Amino acid sequence: MDVEILKRALRELVERDPAFFRDLMLDALRSDGGAAEVLLELLTRHPEARLRLAQAVAGSIAVPLNVATKDDIKAAVEELKRWAEEKFVTKEYFDAVIKRIEDKMATKEQIESITISVEDSGREMVQHLLEQRGYKCAAERLRLDAEYELDIYCNAGVLTIVGEAKVRAGGRDVEKALERAQELLRRQPDKISGKLVPVFYTPLAEPTAVQKAKELKIWLIESR
């Protein structure tokens, strides 16, 4: 078949039924890697297609917030840079992509800073609410060893508040708070005076957390 005739037929097909052509390309990409390589080579020859593909790649880049350190981000950026140089992204566009990623990305250090603030708020709130009820104690963090730490510990004599603080809480988080309070009672009963009161502090409690707190009789505090 004449190549020009085939090109015209393909153009007509794309214009008449773009959905069919899209599905055809997707099927090709789902098959062997060779088809993807051929399509990539074809797309990178076209300036507009090259730009749109670069935008799609940039939009898919993400580093998990709970594991990303500054070194992780630096390594990811260097890997992207190598890929960009080998493929089709211009330096100008690459720099713009990196700026956009850096503007939106939170590092592990930033997340830890937020977490520390939540823990501080939790200790202050517990101490405040206890004082309103006539109990005096200084809420603090309790570290038993390198691997075991409680966000909230407040011994008021007739009762001891033990618990956790997190930005967001689900049912399983509440269960873990009870388990950790019970673990403290088992390992160091001398830290507990009077009644043991497990507590969980969070700015946002999911419905499952509220329900679980009721079932397990855990003191659940929402900052709002």
PyMOL commands that place a pseudoatom at each C-alpha (Angstrom):
pseudoatom trace, name=CA, resn=MET, resi=1, chain=A, elem=C, hetatm=0, pos=[0.000, 0.000, 0.000]
pseudoatom trace, name=CA, resn=ASP, resi=2, chain=A, elem=C, hetatm=0, pos=[1.188, 3.473, -0.839]
pseudoatom trace, name=CA, resn=VAL, resi=3, chain=A, elem=C, hetatm=0, pos=[2.509, 5.278, 2.267]
pseudoatom trace, name=CA, resn=GLU, resi=4, chain=A, elem=C, hetatm=0, pos=[0.697, 8.535, 1.426]
pseudoatom trace, name=CA, resn=ILE, resi=5, chain=A, elem=C, hetatm=0, pos=[-2.600, 6.692, 1.063]
pseudoatom trace, name=CA, resn=LEU, resi=6, chain=A, elem=C, hetatm=0, pos=[-2.044, 5.078, 4.461]
pseudoatom trace, name=CA, resn=LYS, resi=7, chain=A, elem=C, hetatm=0, pos=[-1.272, 8.453, 6.047]
pseudoatom trace, name=CA, resn=ARG, resi=8, chain=A, elem=C, hetatm=0, pos=[-4.454, 9.980, 4.644]
pseudoatom trace, name=CA, resn=ALA, resi=9, chain=A, elem=C, hetatm=0, pos=[-6.487, 7.038, 5.867]
pseudoatom trace, name=CA, resn=LEU, resi=10, chain=A, elem=C, hetatm=0, pos=[-5.031, 7.386, 9.358]
pseudoatom trace, name=CA, resn=ARG, resi=11, chain=A, elem=C, hetatm=0, pos=[-5.708, 11.137, 9.424]
pseudoatom trace, name=CA, resn=GLU, resi=12, chain=A, elem=C, hetatm=0, pos=[-9.312, 10.538, 8.428]
pseudoatom trace, name=CA, resn=LEU, resi=13, chain=A, elem=C, hetatm=0, pos=[-9.639, 7.851, 11.068]
pseudoatom trace, name=CA, resn=VAL, resi=14, chain=A, elem=C, hetatm=0, pos=[-8.313, 10.142, 13.791]
pseudoatom trace, name=CA, resn=GLU, resi=15, chain=A, elem=C, hetatm=0, pos=[-10.613, 12.991, 12.746]
pseudoatom trace, name=CA, resn=ARG, resi=16, chain=A, elem=C, hetatm=0, pos=[-13.687, 10.788, 12.348]
pseudoatom trace, name=CA, resn=ASP, resi=17, chain=A, elem=C, hetatm=0, pos=[-13.262, 8.550, 15.396]
pseudoatom trace, name=CA, resn=PRO, resi=18, chain=A, elem=C, hetatm=0, pos=[-10.629, 9.881, 17.864]
pseudoatom trace, name=CA, resn=ALA, resi=19, chain=A, elem=C, hetatm=0, pos=[-11.897, 7.601, 20.660]
pseudoatom trace, name=CA, resn=PHE, resi=20, chain=A, elem=C, hetatm=0, pos=[-11.149, 4.505, 18.574]
pseudoatom trace, name=CA, resn=PHE, resi=21, chain=A, elem=C, hetatm=0, pos=[-7.638, 5.745, 17.821]
pseudoatom trace, name=CA, resn=ARG, resi=22, chain=A, elem=C, hetatm=0, pos=[-7.078, 6.542, 21.533]
pseudoatom trace, name=CA, resn=ASP, resi=23, chain=A, elem=C, hetatm=0, pos=[-8.157, 3.023, 22.543]
pseudoatom trace, name=CA, resn=LEU, resi=24, chain=A, elem=C, hetatm=0, pos=[-5.902, 1.574, 19.869]
pseudoatom trace, name=CA, resn=MET, resi=25, chain=A, elem=C, hetatm=0, pos=[-2.891, 3.418, 21.282]
pseudoatom trace, name=CA, resn=LEU, resi=26, chain=A, elem=C, hetatm=0, pos=[-3.748, 2.364, 24.839]
pseudoatom trace, name=CA, resn=ASP, resi=27, chain=A, elem=C, hetatm=0, pos=[-3.958, -1.273, 23.761]
pseudoatom trace, name=CA, resn=ALA, resi=28, chain=A, elem=C, hetatm=0, pos=[-0.555, -0.934, 22.138]
pseudoatom trace, name=CA, resn=LEU, resi=29, chain=A, elem=C, hetatm=0, pos=[0.927, 0.534, 25.332]
pseudoatom trace, name=CA, resn=ARG, resi=30, chain=A, elem=C, hetatm=0, pos=[-0.539, -2.307, 27.415]
pseudoatom trace, name=CA, resn=SER, resi=31, chain=A, elem=C, hetatm=0, pos=[1.150, -4.906, 25.229]
pseudoatom trace, name=CA, resn=ASP, resi=32, chain=A, elem=C, hetatm=0, pos=[4.905, -5.377, 24.969]
pseudoatom trace, name=CA, resn=GLY, resi=33, chain=A, elem=C, hetatm=0, pos=[7.477, -2.688, 25.737]
pseudoatom trace, name=CA, resn=GLY, resi=34, chain=A, elem=C, hetatm=0, pos=[8.455, -2.426, 22.080]
pseudoatom trace, name=CA, resn=ALA, resi=35, chain=A, elem=C, hetatm=0, pos=[5.181, -0.740, 21.150]
pseudoatom trace, name=CA, resn=ALA, resi=36, chain=A, elem=C, hetatm=0, pos=[5.665, 1.855, 23.897]
pseudoatom trace, name=CA, resn=GLU, resi=37, chain=A, elem=C, hetatm=0, pos=[9.183, 2.608, 22.661]
pseudoatom trace, name=CA, resn=VAL, resi=38, chain=A, elem=C, hetatm=0, pos=[7.941, 3.127, 19.104]
pseudoatom trace, name=CA, resn=LEU, resi=39, chain=A, elem=C, hetatm=0, pos=[5.153, 5.448, 20.267]
pseudoatom trace, name=CA, resn=LEU, resi=40, chain=A, elem=C, hetatm=0, pos=[7.562, 7.387, 22.464]
pseudoatom trace, name=CA, resn=GLU, resi=41, chain=A, elem=C, hetatm=0, pos=[9.943, 7.842, 19.559]
pseudoatom trace, name=CA, resn=LEU, resi=42, chain=A, elem=C, hetatm=0, pos=[7.057, 9.018, 17.386]
pseudoatom trace, name=CA, resn=LEU, resi=43, chain=A, elem=C, hetatm=0, pos=[5.741, 11.484, 19.977]
pseudoatom trace, name=CA, resn=THR, resi=44, chain=A, elem=C, hetatm=0, pos=[9.131, 13.009, 20.749]
pseudoatom trace, name=CA, resn=ARG, resi=45, chain=A, elem=C, hetatm=0, pos=[9.539, 14.081, 17.126]
pseudoatom trace, name=CA, resn=HIS, resi=46, chain=A, elem=C, hetatm=0, pos=[6.526, 16.380, 17.383]
pseudoatom trace, name=CA, resn=PRO, resi=47, chain=A, elem=C, hetatm=0, pos=[7.115, 19.638, 19.378]
pseudoatom trace, name=CA, resn=GLU, resi=48, chain=A, elem=C, hetatm=0, pos=[3.597, 19.920, 20.824]
pseudoatom trace, name=CA, resn=ALA, resi=49, chain=A, elem=C, hetatm=0, pos=[3.374, 16.212, 21.621]
pseudoatom trace, name=CA, resn=ARG, resi=50, chain=A, elem=C, hetatm=0, pos=[6.797, 16.414, 23.263]
pseudoatom trace, name=CA, resn=LEU, resi=51, chain=A, elem=C, hetatm=0, pos=[5.639, 19.277, 25.495]
pseudoatom trace, name=CA, resn=ARG, resi=52, chain=A, elem=C, hetatm=0, pos=[2.389, 17.566, 26.473]
pseudoatom trace, name=CA, resn=LEU, resi=53, chain=A, elem=C, hetatm=0, pos=[4.189, 14.333, 27.263]
pseudoatom trace, name=CA, resn=ALA, resi=54, chain=A, elem=C, hetatm=0, pos=[6.668, 16.222, 29.440]
pseudoatom trace, name=CA, resn=GLN, resi=55, chain=A, elem=C, hetatm=0, pos=[3.784, 17.846, 31.305]
pseudoatom trace, name=CA, resn=ALA, resi=56, chain=A, elem=C, hetatm=0, pos=[2.185, 14.452, 31.891]
pseudoatom trace, name=CA, resn=VAL, resi=57, chain=A, elem=C, hetatm=0, pos=[5.452, 13.056, 33.219]
pseudoatom trace, name=CA, resn=ALA, resi=58, chain=A, elem=C, hetatm=0, pos=[5.912, 16.049, 35.521]
pseudoatom trace, name=CA, resn=GLY, resi=59, chain=A, elem=C, hetatm=0, pos=[2.388, 15.682, 36.846]
pseudoatom trace, name=CA, resn=SER, resi=60, chain=A, elem=C, hetatm=0, pos=[2.974, 12.066, 37.815]
pseudoatom trace, name=CA, resn=ILE, resi=61, chain=A, elem=C, hetatm=0, pos=[6.037, 12.783, 39.975]
pseudoatom trace, name=CA, resn=ALA, resi=62, chain=A, elem=C, hetatm=0, pos=[5.426, 12.392, 43.717]
pseudoatom trace, name=CA, resn=VAL, resi=63, chain=A, elem=C, hetatm=0, pos=[7.571, 11.607, 46.739]
pseudoatom trace, name=CA, resn=PRO, resi=64, chain=A, elem=C, hetatm=0, pos=[5.662, 10.141, 49.734]
pseudoatom trace, name=CA, resn=LEU, resi=65, chain=A, elem=C, hetatm=0, pos=[5.405, 12.830, 52.401]
pseudoatom trace, name=CA, resn=ASN, resi=66, chain=A, elem=C, hetatm=0, pos=[5.992, 10.479, 55.302]
pseudoatom trace, name=CA, resn=VAL, resi=67, chain=A, elem=C, hetatm=0, pos=[9.315, 9.173, 53.987]
pseudoatom trace, name=CA, resn=ALA, resi=68, chain=A, elem=C, hetatm=0, pos=[10.810, 12.024, 51.973]
pseudoatom trace, name=CA, resn=THR, resi=69, chain=A, elem=C, hetatm=0, pos=[13.960, 13.564, 53.412]
pseudoatom trace, name=CA, resn=LYS, resi=70, chain=A, elem=C, hetatm=0, pos=[15.939, 16.333, 51.745]
pseudoatom trace, name=CA, resn=ASP, resi=71, chain=A, elem=C, hetatm=0, pos=[18.385, 13.711, 50.484]
pseudoatom trace, name=CA, resn=ASP, resi=72, chain=A, elem=C, hetatm=0, pos=[15.485, 11.675, 49.033]
pseudoatom trace, name=CA, resn=ILE, resi=73, chain=A, elem=C, hetatm=0, pos=[14.248, 14.719, 47.130]
pseudoatom trace, name=CA, resn=LYS, resi=74, chain=A, elem=C, hetatm=0, pos=[17.734, 15.537, 45.878]
pseudoatom trace, name=CA, resn=ALA, resi=75, chain=A, elem=C, hetatm=0, pos=[18.192, 11.978, 44.612]
pseudoatom trace, name=CA, resn=ALA, resi=76, chain=A, elem=C, hetatm=0, pos=[14.782, 12.036, 42.906]
pseudoatom trace, name=CA, resn=VAL, resi=77, chain=A, elem=C, hetatm=0, pos=[15.585, 15.341, 41.210]
pseudoatom trace, name=CA, resn=GLU, resi=78, chain=A, elem=C, hetatm=0, pos=[18.943, 14.068, 39.971]
pseudoatom trace, name=CA, resn=GLU, resi=79, chain=A, elem=C, hetatm=0, pos=[17.296, 10.925, 38.583]
pseudoatom trace, name=CA, resn=LEU, resi=80, chain=A, elem=C, hetatm=0, pos=[14.674, 13.035, 36.810]
pseudoatom trace, name=CA, resn=LYS, resi=81, chain=A, elem=C, hetatm=0, pos=[17.405, 15.274, 35.419]
pseudoatom trace, name=CA, resn=ARG, resi=82, chain=A, elem=C, hetatm=0, pos=[19.268, 12.297, 33.957]
pseudoatom trace, name=CA, resn=TRP, resi=83, chain=A, elem=C, hetatm=0, pos=[16.065, 10.988, 32.432]
pseudoatom trace, name=CA, resn=ALA, resi=84, chain=A, elem=C, hetatm=0, pos=[15.230, 14.419, 31.006]
pseudoatom trace, name=CA, resn=GLU, resi=85, chain=A, elem=C, hetatm=0, pos=[18.647, 14.791, 29.390]
pseudoatom trace, name=CA, resn=GLU, resi=86, chain=A, elem=C, hetatm=0, pos=[18.345, 11.362, 27.775]
pseudoatom trace, name=CA, resn=LYS, resi=87, chain=A, elem=C, hetatm=0, pos=[14.832, 11.978, 26.481]
pseudoatom trace, name=CA, resn=PHE, resi=88, chain=A, elem=C, hetatm=0, pos=[13.268, 15.211, 25.389]
pseudoatom trace, name=CA, resn=VAL, resi=89, chain=A, elem=C, hetatm=0, pos=[12.712, 17.753, 28.176]
pseudoatom trace, name=CA, resn=THR, resi=90, chain=A, elem=C, hetatm=0, pos=[14.513, 21.051, 27.613]
pseudoatom trace, name=CA, resn=LYS, resi=91, chain=A, elem=C, hetatm=0, pos=[16.570, 22.585, 30.431]
pseudoatom trace, name=CA, resn=GLU, resi=92, chain=A, elem=C, hetatm=0, pos=[14.136, 25.496, 30.752]
pseudoatom trace, name=CA, resn=TYR, resi=93, chain=A, elem=C, hetatm=0, pos=[11.131, 23.241, 31.065]
pseudoatom trace, name=CA, resn=PHE, resi=94, chain=A, elem=C, hetatm=0, pos=[12.958, 20.909, 33.440]
pseudoatom trace, name=CA, resn=ASP, resi=95, chain=A, elem=C, hetatm=0, pos=[13.875, 23.816, 35.739]
pseudoatom trace, name=CA, resn=ALA, resi=96, chain=A, elem=C, hetatm=0, pos=[10.245, 24.959, 35.769]
pseudoatom trace, name=CA, resn=VAL, resi=97, chain=A, elem=C, hetatm=0, pos=[9.077, 21.436, 36.649]
pseudoatom trace, name=CA, resn=ILE, resi=98, chain=A, elem=C, hetatm=0, pos=[11.542, 21.163, 39.531]
pseudoatom trace, name=CA, resn=LYS, resi=99, chain=A, elem=C, hetatm=0, pos=[10.456, 24.548, 40.876]
pseudoatom trace, name=CA, resn=ARG, resi=100, chain=A, elem=C, hetatm=0, pos=[6.832, 23.434, 40.808]
pseudoatom trace, name=CA, resn=ILE, resi=101, chain=A, elem=C, hetatm=0, pos=[7.679, 20.177, 42.597]
pseudoatom trace, name=CA, resn=GLU, resi=102, chain=A, elem=C, hetatm=0, pos=[9.711, 21.968, 45.273]
pseudoatom trace, name=CA, resn=ASP, resi=103, chain=A, elem=C, hetatm=0, pos=[6.923, 24.497, 45.848]
pseudoatom trace, name=CA, resn=LYS, resi=104, chain=A, elem=C, hetatm=0, pos=[4.351, 21.763, 46.484]
pseudoatom trace, name=CA, resn=MET, resi=105, chain=A, elem=C, hetatm=0, pos=[6.474, 19.128, 48.203]
pseudoatom trace, name=CA, resn=ALA, resi=106, chain=A, elem=C, hetatm=0, pos=[6.728, 18.782, 51.966]
pseudoatom trace, name=CA, resn=THR, resi=107, chain=A, elem=C, hetatm=0, pos=[9.878, 17.170, 53.331]
pseudoatom trace, name=CA, resn=LYS, resi=108, chain=A, elem=C, hetatm=0, pos=[10.014, 14.712, 56.195]
pseudoatom trace, name=CA, resn=GLU, resi=109, chain=A, elem=C, hetatm=0, pos=[11.539, 17.468, 58.321]
pseudoatom trace, name=CA, resn=GLN, resi=110, chain=A, elem=C, hetatm=0, pos=[8.516, 19.714, 57.663]
pseudoatom trace, name=CA, resn=ILE, resi=111, chain=A, elem=C, hetatm=0, pos=[6.096, 16.904, 58.474]
pseudoatom trace, name=CA, resn=GLU, resi=112, chain=A, elem=C, hetatm=0, pos=[7.957, 16.211, 61.715]
pseudoatom trace, name=CA, resn=SER, resi=113, chain=A, elem=C, hetatm=0, pos=[7.655, 19.900, 62.614]
pseudoatom trace, name=CA, resn=ILE, resi=114, chain=A, elem=C, hetatm=0, pos=[3.887, 19.728, 62.148]
pseudoatom trace, name=CA, resn=THR, resi=115, chain=A, elem=C, hetatm=0, pos=[3.727, 16.527, 64.190]
pseudoatom trace, name=CA, resn=ILE, resi=116, chain=A, elem=C, hetatm=0, pos=[5.670, 18.078, 67.062]
pseudoatom trace, name=CA, resn=SER, resi=117, chain=A, elem=C, hetatm=0, pos=[3.215, 20.973, 67.106]
pseudoatom trace, name=CA, resn=VAL, resi=118, chain=A, elem=C, hetatm=0, pos=[0.291, 18.539, 67.330]
pseudoatom trace, name=CA, resn=GLU, resi=119, chain=A, elem=C, hetatm=0, pos=[1.944, 16.700, 70.210]
pseudoatom trace, name=CA, resn=ASP, resi=120, chain=A, elem=C, hetatm=0, pos=[2.551, 19.987, 72.052]
pseudoatom trace, name=CA, resn=SER, resi=121, chain=A, elem=C, hetatm=0, pos=[-1.071, 21.004, 71.496]
pseudoatom trace, name=CA, resn=GLY, resi=122, chain=A, elem=C, hetatm=0, pos=[-2.250, 17.625, 72.752]
pseudoatom trace, name=CA, resn=ARG, resi=123, chain=A, elem=C, hetatm=0, pos=[-0.266, 17.917, 75.985]
pseudoatom trace, name=CA, resn=GLU, resi=124, chain=A, elem=C, hetatm=0, pos=[-1.486, 21.468, 76.590]
pseudoatom trace, name=CA, resn=MET, resi=125, chain=A, elem=C, hetatm=0, pos=[-5.111, 20.496, 75.905]
pseudoatom trace, name=CA, resn=VAL, resi=126, chain=A, elem=C, hetatm=0, pos=[-5.006, 17.472, 78.229]
pseudoatom trace, name=CA, resn=GLN, resi=127, chain=A, elem=C, hetatm=0, pos=[-3.444, 19.515, 81.018]
pseudoatom trace, name=CA, resn=HIS, resi=128, chain=A, elem=C, hetatm=0, pos=[-6.008, 22.311, 80.519]
pseudoatom trace, name=CA, resn=LEU, resi=129, chain=A, elem=C, hetatm=0, pos=[-9.021, 19.978, 80.542]
pseudoatom trace, name=CA, resn=LEU, resi=130, chain=A, elem=C, hetatm=0, pos=[-7.761, 18.159, 83.638]
pseudoatom trace, name=CA, resn=GLU, resi=131, chain=A, elem=C, hetatm=0, pos=[-7.251, 21.449, 85.477]
pseudoatom trace, name=CA, resn=GLN, resi=132, chain=A, elem=C, hetatm=0, pos=[-10.836, 22.409, 84.636]
pseudoatom trace, name=CA, resn=ARG, resi=133, chain=A, elem=C, hetatm=0, pos=[-11.911, 19.212, 86.382]
pseudoatom trace, name=CA, resn=GLY, resi=134, chain=A, elem=C, hetatm=0, pos=[-9.759, 19.858, 89.432]
pseudoatom trace, name=CA, resn=TYR, resi=135, chain=A, elem=C, hetatm=0, pos=[-6.779, 17.629, 88.588]
pseudoatom trace, name=CA, resn=LYS, resi=136, chain=A, elem=C, hetatm=0, pos=[-3.262, 19.045, 88.681]
pseudoatom trace, name=CA, resn=CYS, resi=137, chain=A, elem=C, hetatm=0, pos=[-0.446, 17.517, 86.654]
pseudoatom trace, name=CA, resn=ALA, resi=138, chain=A, elem=C, hetatm=0, pos=[2.222, 18.503, 84.152]
pseudoatom trace, name=CA, resn=ALA, resi=139, chain=A, elem=C, hetatm=0, pos=[1.600, 16.816, 80.793]
pseudoatom trace, name=CA, resn=GLU, resi=140, chain=A, elem=C, hetatm=0, pos=[4.811, 15.674, 79.139]
pseudoatom trace, name=CA, resn=ARG, resi=141, chain=A, elem=C, hetatm=0, pos=[6.327, 13.230, 76.671]
pseudoatom trace, name=CA, resn=LEU, resi=142, chain=A, elem=C, hetatm=0, pos=[7.394, 9.941, 78.222]
pseudoatom trace, name=CA, resn=ARG, resi=143, chain=A, elem=C, hetatm=0, pos=[10.302, 7.986, 76.740]
pseudoatom trace, name=CA, resn=LEU, resi=144, chain=A, elem=C, hetatm=0, pos=[10.917, 4.534, 78.153]
pseudoatom trace, name=CA, resn=ASP, resi=145, chain=A, elem=C, hetatm=0, pos=[13.644, 3.481, 75.718]
pseudoatom trace, name=CA, resn=ALA, resi=146, chain=A, elem=C, hetatm=0, pos=[14.926, 4.198, 72.211]
pseudoatom trace, name=CA, resn=GLU, resi=147, chain=A, elem=C, hetatm=0, pos=[11.918, 2.503, 70.595]
pseudoatom trace, name=CA, resn=TYR, resi=148, chain=A, elem=C, hetatm=0, pos=[9.093, 3.251, 73.029]
pseudoatom trace, name=CA, resn=GLU, resi=149, chain=A, elem=C, hetatm=0, pos=[7.733, 6.735, 73.541]
pseudoatom trace, name=CA, resn=LEU, resi=150, chain=A, elem=C, hetatm=0, pos=[4.355, 8.149, 74.550]
pseudoatom trace, name=CA, resn=ASP, resi=151, chain=A, elem=C, hetatm=0, pos=[3.223, 11.536, 73.243]
pseudoatom trace, name=CA, resn=ILE, resi=152, chain=A, elem=C, hetatm=0, pos=[1.109, 12.350, 76.288]
pseudoatom trace, name=CA, resn=TYR, resi=153, chain=A, elem=C, hetatm=0, pos=[1.770, 11.381, 79.914]
pseudoatom trace, name=CA, resn=CYS, resi=154, chain=A, elem=C, hetatm=0, pos=[0.124, 13.172, 82.826]
pseudoatom trace, name=CA, resn=ASN, resi=155, chain=A, elem=C, hetatm=0, pos=[0.143, 11.670, 86.346]
pseudoatom trace, name=CA, resn=ALA, resi=156, chain=A, elem=C, hetatm=0, pos=[-2.379, 13.460, 88.599]
pseudoatom trace, name=CA, resn=GLY, resi=157, chain=A, elem=C, hetatm=0, pos=[-2.196, 10.981, 91.471]
pseudoatom trace, name=CA, resn=VAL, resi=158, chain=A, elem=C, hetatm=0, pos=[-5.785, 9.696, 91.474]
pseudoatom trace, name=CA, resn=LEU, resi=159, chain=A, elem=C, hetatm=0, pos=[-5.584, 9.115, 87.730]
pseudoatom trace, name=CA, resn=THR, resi=160, chain=A, elem=C, hetatm=0, pos=[-2.913, 8.891, 85.037]
pseudoatom trace, name=CA, resn=ILE, resi=161, chain=A, elem=C, hetatm=0, pos=[-3.492, 10.044, 81.463]
pseudoatom trace, name=CA, resn=VAL, resi=162, chain=A, elem=C, hetatm=0, pos=[-1.510, 8.144, 78.831]
pseudoatom trace, name=CA, resn=GLY, resi=163, chain=A, elem=C, hetatm=0, pos=[-1.916, 8.543, 75.090]
pseudoatom trace, name=CA, resn=GLU, resi=164, chain=A, elem=C, hetatm=0, pos=[-1.025, 9.620, 71.586]
pseudoatom trace, name=CA, resn=ALA, resi=165, chain=A, elem=C, hetatm=0, pos=[-1.395, 12.699, 69.380]
pseudoatom trace, name=CA, resn=LYS, resi=166, chain=A, elem=C, hetatm=0, pos=[-1.679, 12.660, 65.603]
pseudoatom trace, name=CA, resn=VAL, resi=167, chain=A, elem=C, hetatm=0, pos=[-2.758, 15.027, 62.845]
pseudoatom trace, name=CA, resn=ARG, resi=168, chain=A, elem=C, hetatm=0, pos=[-5.524, 12.615, 61.790]
pseudoatom trace, name=CA, resn=ALA, resi=169, chain=A, elem=C, hetatm=0, pos=[-7.074, 9.639, 63.570]
pseudoatom trace, name=CA, resn=GLY, resi=170, chain=A, elem=C, hetatm=0, pos=[-8.878, 6.526, 62.432]
pseudoatom trace, name=CA, resn=GLY, resi=171, chain=A, elem=C, hetatm=0, pos=[-10.217, 3.573, 64.370]
pseudoatom trace, name=CA, resn=ARG, resi=172, chain=A, elem=C, hetatm=0, pos=[-6.946, 1.674, 64.302]
pseudoatom trace, name=CA, resn=ASP, resi=173, chain=A, elem=C, hetatm=0, pos=[-5.051, 4.692, 65.669]
pseudoatom trace, name=CA, resn=VAL, resi=174, chain=A, elem=C, hetatm=0, pos=[-7.357, 4.759, 68.684]
pseudoatom trace, name=CA, resn=GLU, resi=175, chain=A, elem=C, hetatm=0, pos=[-6.836, 1.033, 69.247]
pseudoatom trace, name=CA, resn=LYS, resi=176, chain=A, elem=C, hetatm=0, pos=[-3.067, 1.523, 69.183]
pseudoatom trace, name=CA, resn=ALA, resi=177, chain=A, elem=C, hetatm=0, pos=[-3.321, 4.262, 71.824]
pseudoatom trace, name=CA, resn=LEU, resi=178, chain=A, elem=C, hetatm=0, pos=[-5.055, 1.799, 74.155]
pseudoatom trace, name=CA, resn=GLU, resi=179, chain=A, elem=C, hetatm=0, pos=[-2.466, -0.883, 73.403]
pseudoatom trace, name=CA, resn=ARG, resi=180, chain=A, elem=C, hetatm=0, pos=[0.392, 1.497, 74.207]
pseudoatom trace, name=CA, resn=ALA, resi=181, chain=A, elem=C, hetatm=0, pos=[-1.240, 2.574, 77.473]
pseudoatom trace, name=CA, resn=GLN, resi=182, chain=A, elem=C, hetatm=0, pos=[-1.653, -1.075, 78.464]
pseudoatom trace, name=CA, resn=GLU, resi=183, chain=A, elem=C, hetatm=0, pos=[1.953, -1.759, 77.472]
pseudoatom trace, name=CA, resn=LEU, resi=184, chain=A, elem=C, hetatm=0, pos=[3.129, 1.001, 79.821]
pseudoatom trace, name=CA, resn=LEU, resi=185, chain=A, elem=C, hetatm=0, pos=[1.064, -0.520, 82.640]
pseudoatom trace, name=CA, resn=ARG, resi=186, chain=A, elem=C, hetatm=0, pos=[2.624, -3.910, 81.948]
pseudoatom trace, name=CA, resn=ARG, resi=187, chain=A, elem=C, hetatm=0, pos=[6.218, -2.727, 81.627]
pseudoatom trace, name=CA, resn=GLN, resi=188, chain=A, elem=C, hetatm=0, pos=[6.363, 0.031, 84.230]
pseudoatom trace, name=CA, resn=PRO, resi=189, chain=A, elem=C, hetatm=0, pos=[3.377, -0.070, 86.588]
pseudoatom trace, name=CA, resn=ASP, resi=190, chain=A, elem=C, hetatm=0, pos=[5.139, 2.414, 88.889]
pseudoatom trace, name=CA, resn=LYS, resi=191, chain=A, elem=C, hetatm=0, pos=[4.404, 5.108, 86.283]
pseudoatom trace, name=CA, resn=ILE, resi=192, chain=A, elem=C, hetatm=0, pos=[0.662, 4.640, 86.797]
pseudoatom trace, name=CA, resn=SER, resi=193, chain=A, elem=C, hetatm=0, pos=[-1.155, 6.098, 89.809]
pseudoatom trace, name=CA, resn=GLY, resi=194, chain=A, elem=C, hetatm=0, pos=[-4.859, 5.585, 90.448]
pseudoatom trace, name=CA, resn=LYS, resi=195, chain=A, elem=C, hetatm=0, pos=[-7.058, 5.058, 87.387]
pseudoatom trace, name=CA, resn=LEU, resi=196, chain=A, elem=C, hetatm=0, pos=[-5.401, 4.621, 83.978]
pseudoatom trace, name=CA, resn=VAL, resi=197, chain=A, elem=C, hetatm=0, pos=[-7.094, 6.836, 81.363]
pseudoatom trace, name=CA, resn=PRO, resi=198, chain=A, elem=C, hetatm=0, pos=[-6.019, 6.245, 77.729]
pseudoatom trace, name=CA, resn=VAL, resi=199, chain=A, elem=C, hetatm=0, pos=[-6.313, 9.385, 75.603]
pseudoatom trace, name=CA, resn=PHE, resi=200, chain=A, elem=C, hetatm=0, pos=[-6.025, 10.287, 71.940]
pseudoatom trace, name=CA, resn=TYR, resi=201, chain=A, elem=C, hetatm=0, pos=[-5.677, 13.885, 70.729]
pseudoatom trace, name=CA, resn=THR, resi=202, chain=A, elem=C, hetatm=0, pos=[-6.215, 14.890, 67.086]
pseudoatom trace, name=CA, resn=PRO, resi=203, chain=A, elem=C, hetatm=0, pos=[-7.327, 17.899, 65.030]
pseudoatom trace, name=CA, resn=LEU, resi=204, chain=A, elem=C, hetatm=0, pos=[-9.375, 15.552, 62.828]
pseudoatom trace, name=CA, resn=ALA, resi=205, chain=A, elem=C, hetatm=0, pos=[-11.101, 12.381, 64.059]
pseudoatom trace, name=CA, resn=GLU, resi=206, chain=A, elem=C, hetatm=0, pos=[-12.631, 10.076, 61.464]
pseudoatom trace, name=CA, resn=PRO, resi=207, chain=A, elem=C, hetatm=0, pos=[-16.053, 8.545, 62.287]
pseudoatom trace, name=CA, resn=THR, resi=208, chain=A, elem=C, hetatm=0, pos=[-14.295, 5.210, 62.837]
pseudoatom trace, name=CA, resn=ALA, resi=209, chain=A, elem=C, hetatm=0, pos=[-12.103, 6.832, 65.505]
pseudoatom trace, name=CA, resn=VAL, resi=210, chain=A, elem=C, hetatm=0, pos=[-15.130, 8.266, 67.324]
pseudoatom trace, name=CA, resn=GLN, resi=211, chain=A, elem=C, hetatm=0, pos=[-16.912, 4.915, 67.255]
pseudoatom trace, name=CA, resn=LYS, resi=212, chain=A, elem=C, hetatm=0, pos=[-13.844, 2.997, 68.413]
pseudoatom trace, name=CA, resn=ALA, resi=213, chain=A, elem=C, hetatm=0, pos=[-13.220, 5.464, 71.246]
pseudoatom trace, name=CA, resn=LYS, resi=214, chain=A, elem=C, hetatm=0, pos=[-16.784, 4.898, 72.489]
pseudoatom trace, name=CA, resn=GLU, resi=215, chain=A, elem=C, hetatm=0, pos=[-16.392, 1.121, 72.307]
pseudoatom trace, name=CA, resn=LEU, resi=216, chain=A, elem=C, hetatm=0, pos=[-13.053, 1.056, 74.121]
pseudoatom trace, name=CA, resn=LYS, resi=217, chain=A, elem=C, hetatm=0, pos=[-13.883, 3.918, 76.527]
pseudoatom trace, name=CA, resn=ILE, resi=218, chain=A, elem=C, hetatm=0, pos=[-10.933, 6.027, 75.427]
pseudoatom trace, name=CA, resn=TRP, resi=219, chain=A, elem=C, hetatm=0, pos=[-10.825, 9.777, 76.004]
pseudoatom trace, name=CA, resn=LEU, resi=220, chain=A, elem=C, hetatm=0, pos=[-10.859, 11.202, 72.468]
pseudoatom trace, name=CA, resn=ILE, resi=221, chain=A, elem=C, hetatm=0, pos=[-10.092, 14.918, 72.133]
pseudoatom trace, name=CA, resn=GLU, resi=222, chain=A, elem=C, hetatm=0, pos=[-10.543, 16.881, 68.912]
pseudoatom trace, name=CA, resn=SER, resi=223, chain=A, elem=C, hetatm=0, pos=[-8.876, 20.296, 68.841]
pseudoatom trace, name=CA, resn=ARG, resi=224, chain=A, elem=C, hetatm=0, pos=[-11.944, 21.848, 67.199]
for i in range(1, 224): cmd.bond("trace and resi %d" % i, "trace and resi %d" % (i + 1))
show_as sticks, trace
zoom trace
